[in-house]
Amino acid sequence: GYTDLKPMTGAEKILRALADDGMPLAVISNKRHEVLVGEMAHIGWAPLFRKFVGAGYGEHDKPAPDALLRMRQELGINGDPAEIWYIGDTEPDLRASQAAGFTAVLLLQNHDKSALIEQYQPALALPGCGDSLAAIAVR
């Protein structure tokens, strides 16, 4: 079951604001695809995203950029890949984002991730989702 599934504080607010603004949103996860889809449906977020991508979607899973690049192509997002923000909270997220040429954004989630910040130099390192809307609004 999904009873222990708890969204990050502030996540739904920012996702709804971005979706309402017409921002193409997608989820790329190394969870099995059917698990990911089930989780998104359970918390009611499925309508906010244009696409969900679970493990095995690209030839290689994260940290390889395959799934990110395929998602970009399928969503018809052209232009500078650096205009695409990939927001994640792990090293594989940062590695995949940078390998795809996307702008890496790191969610800290009350953890010390200074080593990741030093190594990967993400464009933004945000404490959590509650702080993200203001940061995105000024970009």
N, C-alpha and C positions, 0 to 999 in steps of 0.2 A: 503494500500500500504506500500511499503518499502522505500518511498522517504526520510524519516527522519533517515534511518539506516546509521550510519557512523562507519566504522571499526576504531579501535584504531590505532594511528600513529605507523608505524613500524610493525604492526601485520602481514600483508601479506608477508613482506620480510622474517620474521623469519619462518612463516609457510611454505613458499615455500622452504627455505633452508633445513628445517627438512624433508619435504616430499621428496625432491630431494635426500636426504641422505638415504632414505629408512625407516625413522622413522615411525612407525605406529601411526597415529594421529586419534583422535576421539573427538567428542564434546558431552558433557553430560550437559543438560540444564533442568531447571524446566519449560521452555516454552513448550507449546503443540508441539508435534512432527511435525505436518504439518506446523506450523509456523516456527519452527527451520529449517526444510528442505527448505522451501520457502526463508528464509533469506539467507541461505548459497548459494542457486542457484542465488539469486538476485545479490549478491556481487561477484559471480564467484569463490567461494571457495570450492564448492562441490567436485571437483576432488582431492583436497588436503587431504581429510579425508577418512578413511576407513569405518567409521560408524558415524551416528548421532543418538543420543538418546534424545528424548524429555520426557516430563512428562508422567508418567504411565508405563515407560519401565520396571522398577524394581517394586517389590511389594510395595516399599515405595520410594518416591522421596527424593532428597537431603533435609536435611543433612544425611539421612540414606545412608549407603554405597552400597545398593542393585544394583543400576544401574552401579556403578563403577566396582563392582565385576563381574557382568554379562558381561560387556563389556570386561573385561580382559579375561574371559573364551571364549567368542565368537571370540576374536581376536587371541586366542591361545597363549597368552603371559604367559609363565610359569616362574618359578624361583622366586627370591626374589621380593615380591610386592613393596618393598622400591625402586626398580630400576625404577618404574613407577612414572613419575612426573604428578601430577594433578595441573594444573595452573588455578587459579581462583581469583576473586576479592571480594568475600563475605565470611561472617562467615559460611554459609552452605557449601561452597566449602571447607573450611579448615576442618570443622567437618567431612564431607564425606570422604575426602582424608585420614585423620588420622584414621578414623574408618575402612577404607579399608586396612590400612597399607601402603599406598602410600606415596611418598614424596610430601609434601605440598609446593607449591610456590604461594605467594601472589602478585598480581599486585596492586600497590597503586593507580595508575591513578590520581595523584595530589590530593589525599585525605589523611588526617591524619588517619592512621589505627594503631597507636601505641598501642591502647588497644587490638586489635586483635593479633598483633605481640606478645605482652606480654602474652596474654592468651594461644595462640596456638603454639607459637614458630615455625613458618614455616621455612623450610630449607633455603629459599631465600625470600626476600621481594624486589621486583624490582619496580622502579618508573613507568615503562611502558614497552611496547613491544620493543621500540627502544633500550632499554638497555639489553634486554633479550638475544640476539644472542651472545654477548660477554660473558655474564655470563654462558651460556650453553656451549660455546666453551671451557671454562676452567674447566668444571666439568668432 
